[in-house]
């Protein structure tokens, strides 16, 4: 539908962030359903524009997830997750899924590569 016929076109695609986010959400949903888990995934946005790309409900504890198509980690990618943690102290540790190398924890945020989705989906 977007006219993308070759992988090389993706790097120049203005909608790459949306495409990547949809890919990650779909993979998490697919993994959860294949494991017999309920979908239990949500999106959060308040009236002021504060948003979290994905919230996985794990036994009534939300796990916030931000999704970025970038290959290079930047601390600003975690700002909404850190804020969500302050607003919802009972939340599970947040995760950032991006296209770069996993770096472990940054300010209690698990920074992971999209290839680690199966582990995240089991939350």
Secondary structure, 3 states (H helix, E strand, C coil): CCCCCCHHHHHHCCCHHHHHHHHHHHHHHHHHHHCCCCCCEEEEECCCCCEEEEEEEECCEEEEEEECCCCCCCHHHHHHHHHHHHHCCCCEEEEEEECCCCCEEECCEEEEEHHHHHHHHCC
